[in-house]
Amino acid sequence: MTDLILTWPEWIKPSAGLPIVQWSILLALAAAAGHMLQRHLGLPKVLGYSAIGALAGFSGFTGATWPLQGIGLFMVELGLSVMLFEAGGRLTLRWFRHNPMLLVQSLAESSITFAAVYWVLGLLDVSADLLAPLALLSVAASPAVLMRVTIDIRAAGPVTDRSIALAALNTLYVLTLGGVMARYLGQAEFSLVGVAYPVAVLLGISVVFGSLLALALRSTLRIMSPTSESTSVVLLALVAACTTLAANYGGSAPLTALLAGIMLKALHPKPWAWPRQFGTAASILAILMFVLVSLVAAQAPWNSHVFGIVLVLALVRTLAKFAAIGLGNYGSGASLKQSLWTACAMWPMSAVALLLASQFWLFAPWLGVQISGIALPLILLMELLGAFMSTLALQRSGEASETMTLRRVRPSKEKSHDA
């Protein structure tokens, strides 16, 4: 890549340079790979996006480096914010009032996963400074991957709704606690009382800007047609503006979008066709986000010791989620089988964990290097394997219209499932 950039003709003065060409080809390959996987194997497109990003990272693509900064970081945050807004828009607060055991399941899943990973990392003689950050990263599920999987395989039902709800709540905890943990990382002075104030500030600012975003979007959808291209532009612009302002004033951009979706759903219970309203621009953002996450994660140094730790963490994380959701099944309104498929659907890790690892690096670079050395390989593994397992769980639960199978589809009969 460096040689290609150096040989780029100096006497040619185009409006954009070789990196734009590289990124254009990379995104085209990712979109094509996702399409072919869905068309011929019935797999979600997100697997193709992540696979192409990982291959680019392993091959030495220099278009994005770790830690993410500037426009790359902004694009991941924006893509994640849009996906989290959609996930929040599927949460109904009345559901928790009528079924409080869902909240119990959520808290148990996050707490048991954190405790189990923390304990196992201690057994593996990992540095004490890395235990809490890596345990919190392991808690993070990925509503973004789940949302893309459900769209691509057209899944709908109790397992689908429950897994998205638990992943969204999980993300709320991780983003709130992770933003504060990053600020205290590596500091000797630490107390629960001292942490309570920054947690309240981060959550409060995110709530304020999330409320403003929800009201602005509600007003927009009242005066503009949901199917208009102009509406999609306004919605995306409002999400970008409010989340950026929230982050600038001490909140969390993705958390603001998630809260905005939850509040908008509470204000207007009528179902909205979010993917159709956001349009093609949101699909491009999603592709770019997944490619960036896997590309950056693939650049981490791999060795047998790190790979062993990653495999152990993946196993412990999975068992903890199965145990927590299974134990919290009583009185939750779901069968034990549905709860187990729900736990299986919560395997994926992606942009939430990557942004949290980036924050750890920003506030404590000396620890961020060690954290990312384990976190990035784990994120890559769980993004690829997690998307596959989520697909398997939703299909085996009988809630998916598309199934994983080798098949040929005639072009004339092909139907598009793009968001």
C-alpha beads as a LAMMPS data file, in Angstrom:
LAMMPS data file: protein, C-alpha beads

419 atoms
418 bonds

1 atom types
1 bond types

-500.0 500.0 xlo xhi
-500.0 500.0 ylo yhi
-500.0 500.0 zlo zhi

Masses

1 110.0

Atoms # bond

1 1 1 0.000 0.000 0.000
2 1 1 2.839 2.383 0.849
3 1 1 4.558 1.692 -2.480
4 1 1 1.319 2.343 -4.361
5 1 1 0.841 5.667 -2.601
6 1 1 4.455 6.697 -3.337
7 1 1 4.073 5.848 -7.019
8 1 1 0.808 7.773 -7.359
9 1 1 1.662 10.279 -10.140
10 1 1 2.549 13.635 -8.681
11 1 1 1.636 15.453 -11.852
12 1 1 -1.970 14.276 -11.608
13 1 1 -3.995 16.532 -9.351
14 1 1 -7.383 14.842 -8.874
15 1 1 -9.909 15.859 -6.251
16 1 1 -9.179 12.669 -4.285
17 1 1 -6.123 10.463 -3.917
18 1 1 -5.357 6.761 -3.972
19 1 1 -6.853 6.021 -0.483
20 1 1 -10.291 6.933 -1.851
21 1 1 -9.804 4.430 -4.673
22 1 1 -8.750 1.766 -2.192
23 1 1 -11.698 2.363 0.085
24 1 1 -14.125 2.397 -2.821
25 1 1 -12.876 -0.989 -4.014
26 1 1 -12.900 -2.381 -0.469
27 1 1 -16.511 -1.333 0.157
28 1 1 -17.563 -2.685 -3.239
29 1 1 -15.958 -6.047 -2.418
30 1 1 -17.610 -6.086 1.017
31 1 1 -21.052 -5.364 -0.429
32 1 1 -20.591 -8.004 -3.126
33 1 1 -19.366 -10.589 -0.608
34 1 1 -22.347 -9.943 1.655
35 1 1 -24.736 -10.274 -1.265
36 1 1 -23.209 -13.551 -2.466
37 1 1 -23.229 -15.091 1.020
38 1 1 -26.904 -14.296 1.450
39 1 1 -27.875 -15.340 -2.052
40 1 1 -26.067 -18.692 -2.191
41 1 1 -25.754 -19.744 1.463
42 1 1 -28.589 -17.929 3.204
43 1 1 -26.093 -16.310 5.575
44 1 1 -26.463 -12.693 6.750
45 1 1 -24.631 -10.056 4.734
46 1 1 -22.789 -8.801 7.803
47 1 1 -20.597 -11.924 7.634
48 1 1 -19.405 -10.860 4.196
49 1 1 -18.724 -7.304 5.348
50 1 1 -16.706 -8.489 8.357
51 1 1 -14.826 -11.154 6.392
52 1 1 -13.655 -8.689 3.730
53 1 1 -12.600 -6.210 6.420
54 1 1 -10.651 -8.927 8.240
55 1 1 -8.904 -10.050 5.041
56 1 1 -7.950 -6.440 4.303
57 1 1 -6.564 -6.038 7.817
58 1 1 -4.522 -9.244 7.631
59 1 1 -3.172 -8.273 4.188
60 1 1 -1.765 -4.972 5.476
61 1 1 -4.367 -2.468 4.290
62 1 1 -3.327 0.906 5.706
63 1 1 -6.587 2.788 5.274
64 1 1 -7.331 2.618 9.011
65 1 1 -4.993 2.088 11.932
66 1 1 -5.439 1.429 15.634
67 1 1 -6.427 3.313 17.668
68 1 1 -9.156 4.794 15.517
69 1 1 -9.029 8.564 15.222
70 1 1 -10.578 11.364 13.225
71 1 1 -12.990 10.511 10.436
72 1 1 -12.616 6.742 10.952
73 1 1 -13.684 6.998 14.581
74 1 1 -16.546 9.328 13.658
75 1 1 -17.864 6.941 10.983
76 1 1 -17.866 4.008 13.401
77 1 1 -19.657 6.118 16.039
78 1 1 -22.207 7.385 13.523
79 1 1 -22.899 3.940 12.072
80 1 1 -23.256 2.486 15.551
81 1 1 -25.489 5.366 16.663
82 1 1 -27.888 4.735 13.783
83 1 1 -28.049 1.012 14.560
84 1 1 -28.519 1.631 18.288
85 1 1 -31.272 4.128 17.560
86 1 1 -33.073 1.426 15.575
87 1 1 -32.534 -1.070 18.408
88 1 1 -33.865 1.421 20.971
89 1 1 -36.895 1.988 18.770
90 1 1 -37.802 -1.666 19.223
91 1 1 -37.827 -1.485 23.021
92 1 1 -41.186 -0.955 24.683
93 1 1 -40.979 0.251 28.286
94 1 1 -44.399 -1.225 29.018
95 1 1 -42.903 -4.632 28.282
96 1 1 -40.593 -4.286 31.284
97 1 1 -43.470 -3.168 33.502
98 1 1 -45.524 -6.245 32.597
99 1 1 -42.509 -8.568 32.570
100 1 1 -39.958 -7.389 35.163
101 1 1 -38.109 -10.720 34.936
102 1 1 -36.685 -9.512 31.634
103 1 1 -34.797 -6.838 33.566
104 1 1 -33.661 -9.473 36.043
105 1 1 -32.354 -11.571 33.153
106 1 1 -30.546 -8.549 31.752
107 1 1 -28.858 -7.633 35.031
108 1 1 -27.968 -11.266 35.737
109 1 1 -26.501 -11.744 32.265
110 1 1 -24.261 -8.682 32.553
111 1 1 -23.228 -9.267 36.178
112 1 1 -22.470 -12.985 35.865
113 1 1 -20.545 -12.484 32.620
114 1 1 -18.426 -9.740 34.209
115 1 1 -17.731 -11.791 37.349
116 1 1 -16.932 -14.990 35.449
117 1 1 -14.526 -13.333 33.008
118 1 1 -12.874 -11.336 35.817
119 1 1 -12.311 -14.530 37.820
120 1 1 -10.959 -16.546 34.874
121 1 1 -8.589 -13.756 33.828
122 1 1 -7.210 -13.785 37.363
123 1 1 -6.597 -17.531 37.079
124 1 1 -4.723 -16.910 33.824
125 1 1 -2.338 -14.514 35.640
126 1 1 -3.437 -11.506 33.602
127 1 1 -2.297 -8.186 35.089
128 1 1 -4.657 -6.878 37.772
129 1 1 -5.016 -3.540 35.936
130 1 1 -6.511 -5.356 32.938
131 1 1 -9.085 -7.483 34.742
132 1 1 -11.962 -4.998 35.031
133 1 1 -11.573 -3.427 31.529
134 1 1 -11.399 -6.817 29.787
135 1 1 -14.296 -8.175 31.861
136 1 1 -16.455 -5.178 30.922
137 1 1 -15.509 -5.548 27.255
138 1 1 -16.552 -9.198 27.418
139 1 1 -19.969 -8.196 28.748
140 1 1 -20.672 -6.119 25.635
141 1 1 -23.048 -7.715 23.151
142 1 1 -23.723 -6.215 19.719
143 1 1 -27.226 -4.945 18.917
144 1 1 -25.826 -3.748 15.576
145 1 1 -24.919 -7.274 14.441
146 1 1 -28.228 -8.621 15.737
147 1 1 -30.195 -5.935 13.903
148 1 1 -28.414 -6.672 10.617
149 1 1 -28.880 -10.426 11.068
150 1 1 -32.609 -10.079 11.727
151 1 1 -33.009 -7.843 8.667
152 1 1 -31.029 -10.143 6.384
153 1 1 -32.747 -13.396 7.402
154 1 1 -36.099 -11.661 8.023
155 1 1 -36.432 -12.931 11.592
156 1 1 -39.336 -12.001 13.851
157 1 1 -40.679 -13.495 17.067
158 1 1 -40.161 -13.701 20.833
159 1 1 -36.533 -14.900 20.669
160 1 1 -35.642 -12.140 18.198
161 1 1 -37.315 -9.416 20.262
162 1 1 -35.901 -10.709 23.555
163 1 1 -32.324 -10.996 22.257
164 1 1 -32.395 -7.460 20.815
165 1 1 -33.884 -6.105 24.056
166 1 1 -31.245 -7.824 26.211
167 1 1 -28.440 -6.699 23.890
168 1 1 -29.712 -3.100 23.980
169 1 1 -29.897 -3.096 27.797
170 1 1 -26.490 -4.735 27.946
171 1 1 -25.103 -1.958 25.731
172 1 1 -26.661 0.707 27.960
173 1 1 -24.807 -0.663 31.007
174 1 1 -21.501 -1.093 29.175
175 1 1 -21.475 2.369 27.572
176 1 1 -22.394 4.080 30.854
177 1 1 -19.875 2.246 33.025
178 1 1 -17.191 1.970 30.351
179 1 1 -17.008 5.694 29.689
180 1 1 -16.363 6.326 33.389
181 1 1 -14.015 3.352 33.811
182 1 1 -11.838 4.716 31.007
183 1 1 -11.369 7.992 32.905
184 1 1 -10.260 6.164 36.062
185 1 1 -8.141 3.548 34.304
186 1 1 -4.702 3.255 35.866
187 1 1 -5.458 5.677 38.702
188 1 1 -4.793 4.607 42.268
189 1 1 -7.536 6.849 43.685
190 1 1 -10.756 4.955 43.161
191 1 1 -13.969 4.763 45.186
192 1 1 -17.571 3.910 44.459
193 1 1 -18.676 7.272 45.838
194 1 1 -16.280 9.106 43.535
195 1 1 -17.453 7.114 40.525
196 1 1 -21.149 7.798 41.167
197 1 1 -20.870 11.456 40.144
198 1 1 -19.197 10.953 36.714
199 1 1 -21.636 8.102 35.961
200 1 1 -24.555 10.411 36.748
201 1 1 -23.055 13.192 34.606
202 1 1 -22.423 10.945 31.591
203 1 1 -25.856 9.355 31.810
204 1 1 -27.591 12.685 32.493
205 1 1 -26.035 14.454 29.508
206 1 1 -26.852 11.488 27.275
207 1 1 -30.458 11.532 28.503
208 1 1 -30.795 15.278 27.844
209 1 1 -29.489 15.085 24.283
210 1 1 -31.354 11.829 23.699
211 1 1 -34.592 13.568 24.715
212 1 1 -33.882 16.483 22.371
213 1 1 -33.148 14.069 19.534
214 1 1 -36.327 12.069 20.194
215 1 1 -38.472 15.236 20.178
216 1 1 -36.784 16.520 17.016
217 1 1 -37.301 13.223 15.217
218 1 1 -40.893 12.978 16.353
219 1 1 -41.607 16.466 15.007
220 1 1 -39.886 15.592 11.741
221 1 1 -41.916 12.419 11.245
222 1 1 -45.120 14.369 11.918
223 1 1 -44.562 16.922 9.174
224 1 1 -42.631 14.838 6.632
225 1 1 -43.491 11.627 4.826
226 1 1 -41.730 8.566 6.311
227 1 1 -41.019 7.249 2.803
228 1 1 -39.428 10.451 1.490
229 1 1 -35.704 10.587 0.681
230 1 1 -35.605 14.040 2.255
231 1 1 -36.866 12.546 5.516
232 1 1 -33.981 10.069 5.546
233 1 1 -31.488 12.902 5.123
234 1 1 -33.066 14.928 7.933
235 1 1 -33.158 11.935 10.284
236 1 1 -29.516 11.033 9.693
237 1 1 -28.428 14.659 10.025
238 1 1 -30.260 15.047 13.336
239 1 1 -28.761 11.823 14.706
240 1 1 -25.257 12.938 13.664
241 1 1 -25.672 16.438 15.129
242 1 1 -27.197 15.458 18.485
243 1 1 -24.866 12.536 19.154
244 1 1 -21.813 14.642 18.305
245 1 1 -22.960 17.421 20.631
246 1 1 -23.629 14.906 23.397
247 1 1 -20.100 13.501 23.122
248 1 1 -18.656 17.039 23.060
249 1 1 -20.366 17.972 26.334
250 1 1 -19.367 14.825 28.237
251 1 1 -22.006 12.303 27.207
252 1 1 -21.783 9.259 24.962
253 1 1 -22.766 9.474 21.291
254 1 1 -23.960 5.846 20.897
255 1 1 -25.709 5.927 24.284
256 1 1 -27.527 9.115 23.283
257 1 1 -28.832 7.456 20.121
258 1 1 -29.955 4.352 22.021
259 1 1 -31.813 6.447 24.610
260 1 1 -33.379 8.556 21.848
261 1 1 -34.783 5.426 20.219
262 1 1 -36.223 4.200 23.525
263 1 1 -37.790 7.597 24.271
264 1 1 -39.233 7.974 20.785
265 1 1 -40.811 4.542 21.067
266 1 1 -42.341 5.582 24.410
267 1 1 -43.668 8.837 22.927
268 1 1 -44.997 7.183 19.805
269 1 1 -45.770 3.462 20.285
270 1 1 -46.756 3.097 16.615
271 1 1 -44.233 0.892 14.797
272 1 1 -41.886 2.775 12.463
273 1 1 -40.170 1.198 9.476
274 1 1 -36.735 2.434 10.573
275 1 1 -34.600 0.781 7.877
276 1 1 -36.802 2.153 5.103
277 1 1 -36.821 5.627 6.611
278 1 1 -33.054 5.842 6.986
279 1 1 -32.604 4.607 3.447
280 1 1 -29.518 3.626 1.513
281 1 1 -27.253 6.019 3.414
282 1 1 -27.748 3.996 6.605
283 1 1 -26.902 0.798 4.727
284 1 1 -23.639 2.319 3.505
285 1 1 -22.811 3.445 7.043
286 1 1 -23.490 -0.064 8.338
287 1 1 -21.209 -1.659 5.728
288 1 1 -18.465 0.853 6.447
289 1 1 -18.784 0.330 10.211
290 1 1 -18.497 -3.463 10.054
291 1 1 -15.603 -3.291 7.595
292 1 1 -13.755 -0.800 9.808
293 1 1 -14.284 -2.828 12.976
294 1 1 -12.993 -6.088 11.492
295 1 1 -10.195 -4.336 9.585
296 1 1 -8.838 -2.668 12.715
297 1 1 -9.340 -5.747 14.895
298 1 1 -7.392 -7.894 12.414
299 1 1 -4.342 -5.637 12.809
300 1 1 -3.759 -6.792 16.401
301 1 1 -0.634 -8.905 16.989
302 1 1 -1.597 -12.571 17.091
303 1 1 0.357 -15.258 18.949
304 1 1 -0.389 -18.586 20.607
305 1 1 -0.612 -17.092 24.113
306 1 1 -3.120 -14.388 23.093
307 1 1 -5.085 -16.859 20.987
308 1 1 -5.379 -19.197 23.967
309 1 1 -6.659 -16.416 26.229
310 1 1 -9.149 -15.316 23.551
311 1 1 -10.543 -18.838 23.173
312 1 1 -10.924 -19.189 26.947
313 1 1 -12.671 -15.803 27.201
314 1 1 -15.024 -16.681 24.346
315 1 1 -15.960 -19.957 26.067
316 1 1 -16.396 -18.397 29.525
317 1 1 -18.405 -15.502 28.105
318 1 1 -20.720 -17.914 26.301
319 1 1 -21.244 -20.196 29.292
320 1 1 -21.916 -17.217 31.572
321 1 1 -24.601 -15.844 29.268
322 1 1 -26.234 -19.259 28.945
323 1 1 -26.225 -19.743 32.716
324 1 1 -27.516 -16.243 33.536
325 1 1 -30.321 -16.178 30.968
326 1 1 -31.260 -19.768 31.792
327 1 1 -31.401 -19.075 35.538
328 1 1 -33.467 -15.944 34.954
329 1 1 -35.910 -17.810 32.759
330 1 1 -38.383 -18.526 35.567
331 1 1 -41.318 -16.133 35.316
332 1 1 -39.936 -14.422 32.204
333 1 1 -42.689 -15.678 29.909
334 1 1 -40.329 -17.704 27.720
335 1 1 -39.638 -21.411 27.626
336 1 1 -36.243 -22.772 28.606
337 1 1 -35.534 -23.596 24.954
338 1 1 -36.344 -20.027 23.895
339 1 1 -34.068 -18.664 26.631
340 1 1 -31.176 -20.837 25.465
341 1 1 -31.606 -19.695 21.857
342 1 1 -31.749 -16.107 23.156
343 1 1 -28.416 -16.585 24.923
344 1 1 -26.936 -18.073 21.760
345 1 1 -28.135 -15.073 19.746
346 1 1 -26.195 -12.741 22.080
347 1 1 -22.775 -14.050 21.069
348 1 1 -21.720 -11.166 18.768
349 1 1 -19.257 -8.454 19.779
350 1 1 -18.489 -5.571 17.454
351 1 1 -18.420 -1.771 17.422
352 1 1 -19.513 -1.206 21.054
353 1 1 -16.542 -3.163 22.387
354 1 1 -14.201 -1.563 19.843
355 1 1 -15.204 1.984 20.839
356 1 1 -14.795 1.106 24.509
357 1 1 -11.313 -0.300 23.850
358 1 1 -10.505 2.891 21.953
359 1 1 -11.554 4.952 24.989
360 1 1 -9.308 2.869 27.230
361 1 1 -6.402 3.590 24.880
362 1 1 -7.219 7.315 24.812
363 1 1 -7.185 7.761 28.592
364 1 1 -4.449 5.242 29.465
365 1 1 -2.250 4.437 26.437
366 1 1 0.184 2.351 28.508
367 1 1 -2.675 0.031 29.504
368 1 1 -4.571 0.447 26.240
369 1 1 -1.814 -1.413 24.370
370 1 1 -2.183 -4.452 26.638
371 1 1 -6.002 -4.307 26.651
372 1 1 -6.281 -4.064 22.869
373 1 1 -3.792 -6.911 22.440
374 1 1 -6.436 -9.247 23.883
375 1 1 -9.631 -7.309 23.133
376 1 1 -9.157 -6.849 19.361
377 1 1 -8.672 -10.554 18.539
378 1 1 -11.661 -11.361 20.784
379 1 1 -13.813 -8.758 18.983
380 1 1 -12.863 -10.133 15.558
381 1 1 -13.563 -13.730 16.566
382 1 1 -16.908 -12.919 18.181
383 1 1 -18.012 -10.643 15.347
384 1 1 -17.564 -13.404 12.767
385 1 1 -18.534 -16.397 14.887
386 1 1 -21.200 -14.425 16.729
387 1 1 -23.010 -13.415 13.541
388 1 1 -23.084 -17.058 12.467
389 1 1 -24.341 -18.256 15.858
390 1 1 -27.026 -15.557 15.990
391 1 1 -28.230 -16.674 12.585
392 1 1 -28.264 -20.310 13.698
393 1 1 -30.153 -19.458 16.903
394 1 1 -32.869 -17.450 15.168
395 1 1 -33.286 -20.082 12.468
396 1 1 -33.426 -23.014 14.901
397 1 1 -36.000 -21.140 16.975
398 1 1 -38.203 -21.036 13.879
399 1 1 -38.278 -17.248 13.565
400 1 1 -36.251 -16.758 10.352
401 1 1 -37.635 -16.743 6.829
402 1 1 -34.211 -17.350 5.265
403 1 1 -32.301 -20.543 6.059
404 1 1 -28.647 -21.484 5.712
405 1 1 -28.503 -23.772 2.708
406 1 1 -26.659 -24.159 -0.585
407 1 1 -29.025 -22.989 -3.263
408 1 1 -29.149 -21.259 -6.599
409 1 1 -31.429 -18.321 -7.192
410 1 1 -32.442 -17.200 -10.627
411 1 1 -31.798 -13.482 -11.174
412 1 1 -35.397 -12.927 -12.277
413 1 1 -36.736 -14.311 -9.012
414 1 1 -34.222 -12.705 -6.694
415 1 1 -35.600 -10.368 -4.102
416 1 1 -33.580 -7.660 -2.431
417 1 1 -33.458 -7.540 1.349
418 1 1 -31.253 -4.463 1.617
419 1 1 -32.127 -2.052 4.414

Bonds

1 1 1 2
2 1 2 3
3 1 3 4
4 1 4 5
5 1 5 6
6 1 6 7
7 1 7 8
8 1 8 9
9 1 9 10
10 1 10 11
11 1 11 12
12 1 12 13
13 1 13 14
14 1 14 15
15 1 15 16
16 1 16 17
17 1 17 18
18 1 18 19
19 1 19 20
20 1 20 21
21 1 21 22
22 1 22 23
23 1 23 24
24 1 24 25
25 1 25 26
26 1 26 27
27 1 27 28
28 1 28 29
29 1 29 30
30 1 30 31
31 1 31 32
32 1 32 33
33 1 33 34
34 1 34 35
35 1 35 36
36 1 36 37
37 1 37 38
38 1 38 39
39 1 39 40
40 1 40 41
41 1 41 42
42 1 42 43
43 1 43 44
44 1 44 45
45 1 45 46
46 1 46 47
47 1 47 48
48 1 48 49
49 1 49 50
50 1 50 51
51 1 51 52
52 1 52 53
53 1 53 54
54 1 54 55
55 1 55 56
56 1 56 57
57 1 57 58
58 1 58 59
59 1 59 60
60 1 60 61
61 1 61 62
62 1 62 63
63 1 63 64
64 1 64 65
65 1 65 66
66 1 66 67
67 1 67 68
68 1 68 69
69 1 69 70
70 1 70 71
71 1 71 72
72 1 72 73
73 1 73 74
74 1 74 75
75 1 75 76
76 1 76 77
77 1 77 78
78 1 78 79
79 1 79 80
80 1 80 81
81 1 81 82
82 1 82 83
83 1 83 84
84 1 84 85
85 1 85 86
86 1 86 87
87 1 87 88
88 1 88 89
89 1 89 90
90 1 90 91
91 1 91 92
92 1 92 93
93 1 93 94
94 1 94 95
95 1 95 96
96 1 96 97
97 1 97 98
98 1 98 99
99 1 99 100
100 1 100 101
101 1 101 102
102 1 102 103
103 1 103 104
104 1 104 105
105 1 105 106
106 1 106 107
107 1 107 108
108 1 108 109
109 1 109 110
110 1 110 111
111 1 111 112
112 1 112 113
113 1 113 114
114 1 114 115
115 1 115 116
116 1 116 117
117 1 117 118
118 1 118 119
119 1 119 120
120 1 120 121
121 1 121 122
122 1 122 123
123 1 123 124
124 1 124 125
125 1 125 126
126 1 126 127
127 1 127 128
128 1 128 129
129 1 129 130
130 1 130 131
131 1 131 132
132 1 132 133
133 1 133 134
134 1 134 135
135 1 135 136
136 1 136 137
137 1 137 138
138 1 138 139
139 1 139 140
140 1 140 141
141 1 141 142
142 1 142 143
143 1 143 144
144 1 144 145
145 1 145 146
146 1 146 147
147 1 147 148
148 1 148 149
149 1 149 150
150 1 150 151
151 1 151 152
152 1 152 153
153 1 153 154
154 1 154 155
155 1 155 156
156 1 156 157
157 1 157 158
158 1 158 159
159 1 159 160
160 1 160 161
161 1 161 162
162 1 162 163
163 1 163 164
164 1 164 165
165 1 165 166
166 1 166 167
167 1 167 168
168 1 168 169
169 1 169 170
170 1 170 171
171 1 171 172
172 1 172 173
173 1 173 174
174 1 174 175
175 1 175 176
176 1 176 177
177 1 177 178
178 1 178 179
179 1 179 180
180 1 180 181
181 1 181 182
182 1 182 183
183 1 183 184
184 1 184 185
185 1 185 186
186 1 186 187
187 1 187 188
188 1 188 189
189 1 189 190
190 1 190 191
191 1 191 192
192 1 192 193
193 1 193 194
194 1 194 195
195 1 195 196
196 1 196 197
197 1 197 198
198 1 198 199
199 1 199 200
200 1 200 201
201 1 201 202
202 1 202 203
203 1 203 204
204 1 204 205
205 1 205 206
206 1 206 207
207 1 207 208
208 1 208 209
209 1 209 210
210 1 210 211
211 1 211 212
212 1 212 213
213 1 213 214
214 1 214 215
215 1 215 216
216 1 216 217
217 1 217 218
218 1 218 219
219 1 219 220
220 1 220 221
221 1 221 222
222 1 222 223
223 1 223 224
224 1 224 225
225 1 225 226
226 1 226 227
227 1 227 228
228 1 228 229
229 1 229 230
230 1 230 231
231 1 231 232
232 1 232 233
233 1 233 234
234 1 234 235
235 1 235 236
236 1 236 237
237 1 237 238
238 1 238 239
239 1 239 240
240 1 240 241
241 1 241 242
242 1 242 243
243 1 243 244
244 1 244 245
245 1 245 246
246 1 246 247
247 1 247 248
248 1 248 249
249 1 249 250
250 1 250 251
251 1 251 252
252 1 252 253
253 1 253 254
254 1 254 255
255 1 255 256
256 1 256 257
257 1 257 258
258 1 258 259
259 1 259 260
260 1 260 261
261 1 261 262
262 1 262 263
263 1 263 264
264 1 264 265
265 1 265 266
266 1 266 267
267 1 267 268
268 1 268 269
269 1 269 270
270 1 270 271
271 1 271 272
272 1 272 273
273 1 273 274
274 1 274 275
275 1 275 276
276 1 276 277
277 1 277 278
278 1 278 279
279 1 279 280
280 1 280 281
281 1 281 282
282 1 282 283
283 1 283 284
284 1 284 285
285 1 285 286
286 1 286 287
287 1 287 288
288 1 288 289
289 1 289 290
290 1 290 291
291 1 291 292
292 1 292 293
293 1 293 294
294 1 294 295
295 1 295 296
296 1 296 297
297 1 297 298
298 1 298 299
299 1 299 300
300 1 300 301
301 1 301 302
302 1 302 303
303 1 303 304
304 1 304 305
305 1 305 306
306 1 306 307
307 1 307 308
308 1 308 309
309 1 309 310
310 1 310 311
311 1 311 312
312 1 312 313
313 1 313 314
314 1 314 315
315 1 315 316
316 1 316 317
317 1 317 318
318 1 318 319
319 1 319 320
320 1 320 321
321 1 321 322
322 1 322 323
323 1 323 324
324 1 324 325
325 1 325 326
326 1 326 327
327 1 327 328
328 1 328 329
329 1 329 330
330 1 330 331
331 1 331 332
332 1 332 333
333 1 333 334
334 1 334 335
335 1 335 336
336 1 336 337
337 1 337 338
338 1 338 339
339 1 339 340
340 1 340 341
341 1 341 342
342 1 342 343
343 1 343 344
344 1 344 345
345 1 345 346
346 1 346 347
347 1 347 348
348 1 348 349
349 1 349 350
350 1 350 351
351 1 351 352
352 1 352 353
353 1 353 354
354 1 354 355
355 1 355 356
356 1 356 357
357 1 357 358
358 1 358 359
359 1 359 360
360 1 360 361
361 1 361 362
362 1 362 363
363 1 363 364
364 1 364 365
365 1 365 366
366 1 366 367
367 1 367 368
368 1 368 369
369 1 369 370
370 1 370 371
371 1 371 372
372 1 372 373
373 1 373 374
374 1 374 375
375 1 375 376
376 1 376 377
377 1 377 378
378 1 378 379
379 1 379 380
380 1 380 381
381 1 381 382
382 1 382 383
383 1 383 384
384 1 384 385
385 1 385 386
386 1 386 387
387 1 387 388
388 1 388 389
389 1 389 390
390 1 390 391
391 1 391 392
392 1 392 393
393 1 393 394
394 1 394 395
395 1 395 396
396 1 396 397
397 1 397 398
398 1 398 399
399 1 399 400
400 1 400 401
401 1 401 402
402 1 402 403
403 1 403 404
404 1 404 405
405 1 405 406
406 1 406 407
407 1 407 408
408 1 408 409
409 1 409 410
410 1 410 411
411 1 411 412
412 1 412 413
413 1 413 414
414 1 414 415
415 1 415 416
416 1 416 417
417 1 417 418
418 1 418 419
